[in-house]
Amino acid sequence: MKKLIVTMTVALLAGWAMPAQAQMPNINLLADGPSKTPEEKEADAAREKAYKETIRKIPDAKTSSDPWGNVRAVEQPKATPPVKTTAAKKPKSGASTN
């Protein structure tokens, strides 16, 4: 019985320690990788410039892209109010058959 209590206590403490470990900051003691060479920086700048020029060539989407747009009516039809009927009520008889 005592071994069970000790085992459960250890498991409980280990369960509490794991979330605390996940909150620790990630410290990188190694230096970052080598920086880019000037040629690589120029190539990246040229690639970025070409990308931006290509994006400018794409026209703005001014039309609706709704595939069901021509199926629906532009204005919603107004619901007609229910018509009240004035049917003549039957007179109640004096004797009840229920």
N, C-alpha and C positions, 0 to 999 in steps of 0.2 A: 504494500500500500504506500509505503514511504517512497519507494522508487517511482511509483506512478506520479506522485505529487511533485517530486523533483523533476521528472521528465516533462511534465506539463508546465512547470515554471520555466524551465529552460526554453521550451518551445514558445511560450508567451513572450519571453524576453527577446528571443530571436525574431519573432514576428514584429516586435516594436522597433528593433534595430534596422530592419531592412528599409522601411520608408524613410527613416532618418538618414540612411546612407544615400538614398536616391536624391536627397536635397543638398548634398554636399556639392560645392562648385567643382566644375571640371577644370583642373589645373594642368596645363600642358607644360612640362618642364623642358621639352625638346624645342629647339628653334624651329620656326616654320620652314617650309620647303624653300628652295632657292627662288629668288625673285625672277621676274621675267626680264629677258634681255631687251635691249632697245629695239631689235628687229621684231620681236614678238609683240612689244607694245605698239609699234607702228602697224603691224598686221592686224592687231585687235582694233586699233582706231580706224583703219581702212574698212574693216569688216562692219564695224558699227555705223560708219558713214554710209556704206552701201545699203545697209539694212534700213536706215532712216529714209534714204532716198526712195527705196522700194515701197516703203509704207506710205509715203506721200503720193505715190502713183495710184494707190488703190482709191477708187471713188467712194464717197460717203454713201451709205445705204439710206436712201430717202424713201424708198417704197417699203410698205409694210411686208413683213415676212410671215404674216399670219395665213396659213394655208386654208383656213375656214372663213376668212374674211369676206369672200363673195357669197358665202352661203347664208350668213347671218344678215338680218336686216339692219340698216344703219340706226333707225329708231326702233325702239321696242314698242310693239303694239300695246295700246292701253287696254287693260282688261275691262270688259263690259260689266257693269254692275248687275247682280242677279235680279231677275225680274220677279216681283212679288205677284203671286196669283191670288185672286180674291174669289176662291171657290166657295160656293154656298155650303155652310156647315149643316150637317144633319141634325135635326132636333133630337134631343135625348128622350128616350121613352121613360115613363115613370117606373117601370119594373126593371130590375136589374137581373140578368140571366147568369151572372157570374156566380 
